[in-house]
Amino acid sequence: MLKVNIRPHWEISFGAQPALDTAALLGLLLGIQETGSIAQAAKLVKLSYRYAWGVLREAETLFGESLLTTGRGRGTQLTPLAQKLVWADRRITARLSPTLDSLASELESELGKVTAEKLHMIRMDASHGFAVAALMVHLNKVELPVELRYRNSTDAVAALSRGECDLAGFHVPTGEFEQEMLDVYMRWLDPRQHCLIHVAVRHQGLFAAPGNPLGIKGVEDLARPEVRFVNRQNGSGTRTLLSLMLNAAGVSCKSITGFHNAEFTHSAVAAYIASGMADVGIGVRTAAQRFNLDFIPLVRERYFFALSKAALQEPLMQQLISVLQLPEYHQVVDKLTGYDAADTGRILTLDEAFGSPKAS
């Protein structure tokens, strides 16, 4: 099956000087961070020791500063500048990867139309999440043709109602805010026409720097003047959920510094905080764990795929459901920090999932 991969790539230049390609440099810096050794880092990225030194020296000449420090018994370590470069790359990847993955999927579909493949594809519109990303890995292994577009939950279910996609990924909190969030989605979901596939349960909460130096306990703390916040984008289910929690707590978004600073994914929010550009953000526990941040749990939520009942009997959809029900996939989801795969792959009516929801 035709497969397109697009990865972020960036360069740095000062004035008229030749641009520095960061690819080799960042690989070396990451290797040094992990091993404390230039020689071992060079082996990891499959460069000669001499060439690796040349890459490092070229970068230090460009910046006019050292990238490495050495200390007795501590090996080689990254300077603050080198650490900032590594974090910049992680932030770029976290922000751009979903967009690039969506574009790659679109290109696969377009190229398939003019090649011998000409495959029918499942069109999946989904809010970005770790369980969905893991599912795509499994679907690619079995070469199931899926055109993926990462978009926010409301856009996904709206696209499903218009017939623009076959699967729409969205998430709903359990407990206090479930009905209000459900009311948003029920503008486009029809219990007579649509059903659900349960993907996972996950935990949403606040991210804070390691050790939680500002003592963040809940959404009320976001209004404190010394707290810098980073949000999710307009239309995302996470941002909508936050707005509901703020309203319940009597906190105005106008009182929150950085409320309108937005990132597209949970990982991008975590990278923003890990880079020191904000103090607090919101997202799933997995992202906090991967960026070594503290996590303050707020709610559990269920992530679903919505689809038409008629699509359940289509061969490609049956194959996708079988992958969702694989024990191997469940194990991967369960290993994601803050995720639970107990009901993964279960097919539900909207009434079974939510207790006779009413369209607004």
Disulfide bonds with the S-S distance in Angstrom:
none
